[in-house]
Amino acid sequence: MAKMFGEMAIFSGRSNRPLAEAICRHLDICLSEADIFDFPNENIFVQLRCSVRGQDVFFVQSLSSPVNRNIVEMLIMIDALKRASAGRITAVLPFYAYGRSDKKDQPRVPITARLLADLIVAAGADRYMTIDLHAGQIQGFFSIPGDEFSAFPILSDYLVEKNIPNAVVVAADLGFAKKARNFARRLNVPLAFVEKRRIGNDPHAQAITLIGDVQDKNAIIVDDEVDTGGTLIEAVELLRRHGVRQIFSVCTHATLSPPAVERLRAMPIEEFICTDTVPLPPEKRLPNFKILSVAPLLAETIIRTHEGRSVGEYLHDTQ
């Protein structure tokens, strides 16, 4: 199929350059370079080192910590690409920030996930790509085409190969029930749920009850994101009270805000399995961590997008 745009180029912001480099290795191309740095007054400077006129540009930026700096850096980079006459700009956002602010669930609060989508469009992005949004409705916040992928095949394939005996999949949140059901079906094991609720704006969640049988089983707790680890602690303690043997934790996005690492260090978790949508520096990695890369997934979808081939067919084949 004829290419719709010029040559492909991949740029990276400062948030997750190792993932961008891994994507380029899979595609056997070089990562395009740009100068990005902070002035003493915290203003961000961006300058492309090469021409992108007419090119099909993919810009990789995880909107993880420092969240607001990485967001502004993304917007400035998109603006720079647009003003340099890129043929098409795709914002590749392995982790999408403010995903929990997806609805007006209290009086006089913003819908920040929608605001962020509007900013990305206003900056000049023509398309977006992201992985495992906290809420599927965020796709509808964008007025440009895009794709949301799931790390489910990557994580579930690893678990299938691991072949944990007498396992049960446990959804750490009822909001994750559908994806947890897919995990359970893929592993051919039963499913249980942790019911929880949040109190006001307290970031800590309170686990209420367990739905399902976990007695004498090995539990696989699944969630889209582990941030401070509060939800995971509640789930682990609840499961231990109900007689589980071993506990494994699985998530796509390991944002691990303080004091998550200290909490994980103290938890009786056999293995903490996540992806590299959010970069984890050495000081945040514990011996029981297993980090799986989403680079092959993003590389394949990027090349299909560039060549005008179906992304949906590929995603269907990997489910």
N, C-alpha and C positions, 0 to 999 in steps of 0.2 A: 504494500500500500504506500502511496506517495506521502511524503512528509508534509504536514500542514504548515509548518514553520521552518525557520532556518536551523542551523546546527544546535545541538543540545549543549547547555552549559549548566553546571551545578555549583552554587555558591553556598557558603555556610556562615552563619553568625557565630558568636562566641559561646553560645549556650551548649551546643552538642556537636562540636567539630569531629570527635572520633566517630560518631555515627555517620556523618556526611562523608568522611574519608572511607568508611567501610562500604557505603553505598557506591562510591566511585570505584572501589576495587572490584566490586561485583560487576560493574558496567565496563570495566577496563578503560576508564577515562581518568583524566586528571581533574582534581578539584580546582575550579577557577578561584583566583585569589582577589582579595580586597583588603585594603587597610581599614581597620576598625579599632578605634581607641577612644578613651575618655579624656577630655580636657580637664584641667584642675577644677573647673566650675561644674563638673559632672555632665557637661554637654557631650554628646556622642558624635564623633566624626567618622564618616564613611567615604571611601573613594575606591572605585573599581580599578583594578590594575590592567584590565583588558577591555576591548570593545565588546559590546553585547548587541550591537545594532542588528535588529531583525532576528535575533536568536531566540530559541525556546529555553527560557531560564527557569530553573528550579532552585528555590532558596530554602535551605534547611535550617529551622530554628525551633528548638523545644522551648515552650514558654514556661520553663521551670525557674527555680531560684537562681539569681534574683529576678523575680517574676516581672516587676514593672520595668526594670532596665532592659530585660530581654524583649519585652513587648515594644518599647520605644525603639530599640535597636532594629527590630524587625520592620517596623513602619518606615524608619529612615532608609533602611536598605532597599525596601520595595520602591520607595520614592526615587532613590538613586538609579535603580534599574529602569524605572519608567522614564526618567529624564534622559537616560542614556539610550533610549529608543529600542529597548528589548521588544522582540516580536510578541512574546507572551510570557507572563510571569505567573508561576505557580508557587504559592506559599506552602511548603511542606512542614507541617506542624505535628511532629510525633506526639507531643503532649500539648493539649489545649488548656490554657489557664482559665480560671473563673468558671469552670464547668458546672460548679454547684450553684452558681447564681443564674439559673436558667429559667426562673419564674418568679412572679411577684407573690411570695407566700407570706408576707407580712406587710402591714401598712407602711407606706412611704419608703419603700426600698427599691433599688434599681434592678434591672435585668442586665447585669454586667456582661454575661456571655453574649447577649445580642449587641451590646455596645461595642465589644471587641470585634465581632464579625463586621460591624459597620465600619470600624476604623481600618480593618484590613482591606475592605473593598475601596474605601475612600483613598487609601494610600496608593492604590493602583494595581492590586493583584487581580489577575484574570481567572485564576482557579485556586483551589485549596485542596490539600490532602491532610488527613489526620487519622489517628488511631484510637479506637475505643473511647469515644466521647462519654462523659459521665451521664449525659442524657441525649438520646437520639434526636430529640426535637431541636437541638442546636443546629443540626444540618439546615433546618428551615430558616435560621437566622441570616443565612448568607443569600445575597442576591446574585451571586456568581456560581457557576457549576463547580462541583467538587466531589470528593470521594472520602468516605469514612471506611477504614479498614479495621479488622479485628486481629488481635494477636492470639486469638483462640486457637487457630491451627498450630501455631508454634508451641504454645504452652501445652496443649493437649497431646501433641505428638511426643513431647518430652515425657509426659506422664504415662502415656501408653507404653513407651519404651522402658520406663522405670518399673512399671508393673507392680504397683504397691498392692500387697495382698489385703483382702478383707477391708477394702476401702469404702468410704462414703464421702461424697462431695457435700460441702457445707457452704451455703450462701451466707456471707457475712452481713448481708443487707437484703431485705426483701426487694429492694429496687434492682438488685442484681440477679433476681430469681430466674429470669428467662435465660440469661447467659450461663448461669450455674446449671440449669437444666440441660443445656447443650453439652457442658462439660461432662455431666453425669452420663448422658446418652453416649457420648464418644467413648468414655471409659467403661461403659456398661456396668455402672455401679449405682447404688441407691442415692437419694438426695435428701438433705435436711436443710433447715433454714434457721437462722438466728433472727429473731424479731427484736428490733431496737427502736428507740425514739430519741430525738434530740430535745433538750430543754432550752427554749428560748434561743439565744445566740451563743450558748456555751458550745465550744468546738468539740467537747468530749461527748461521746455517745454513750447511752446506757443500754446495755443488753437486757432484754426483758425475759424472753423465754426461748426455748428450743423446740422446734417443730420437726419431728422425725426421730428415728432410732439410731443412736451412735454407740450404744453399749458394746464394749470390747472390739470396736472397729478402729481403723486408722483413718483419721479425718483429714480431708484436703479442703482447707478454707480458701474460697475464691472470692476475689473482689476486683474492681477495676483499678483502685488506687489504695496505697498505704501511705498515709501522710504522717501524722504524729504517732500512729500505732494504737490510739485509744480504742478504736473499734476492734482491732485485732486482739488486744488484751482482754476485752470483755468476752469475745468469742472463745478465746483459748480457755479462760477461767470457767466459762459456762460448760464447755465441752469436757473439761477435766472433771467437773462435778457430775457429769453424766456418764463417766466411765470410759472415755476413749483411751486408746493405747498411745499410738504415735500421732503427732500433728504436723502437717505440712501446710505452708502458706503459699498461695499463688496469686499474683497480681500482674497487671500490665505495667502500671506506672508506680515506681517506687520513689515518691518524692521525698519521703523520710525527713520531714521537718523535725527539729528538736522537740522532745527528747526521744524520737523514734528509735535511734540506734541503741541507746542505753536500754530502752524497753525491750527491744528485740534480743539484745544480749542476755537479758534475764529470763526470757520466755523459753519454755520447754518445747521449742520448735525444731523438728529434725532437719528441715530444709526450707529456706525462704527462696522461692522461685519467682523471678521477675524478668522484665525485658530492659533493653537499653534506650527506651524512649526518653528517659531522664538519666543524665550521666551520674554515675556514682563514683566519687573520688575514693582513693584508697582508705581514707579514715572512716568512710561510711560502709565499708565492706567487711562483713563478718565471715568467719570460716564456713558457716553453713549456708552462705549465699550462692545461688546459681543464677547467673545472668545470661539470658538468651537474647540473641540479636534479631532486631526487626529489619536489619539492612537488606537481606535477600527479598523480603516482602516489598519494601519500598523501592528497591532497585528494579524489580520486575514491573511494578505498577508505573514507575517513572518512564521506563522505556516503552511500555505499551501506550501510555498517554502521549509520549513524544511521537510515536509512529502512527497514532490514530487507530490503534487496535483496541479491542474490547478488554476492559479491566474486569468487568463482571464475570466473563467466562473464566478468567484465571482465578478469581476469588471463589467462584463456585466449585472449581476443581480442587481447591485446597481445603474446602470445608469437610 
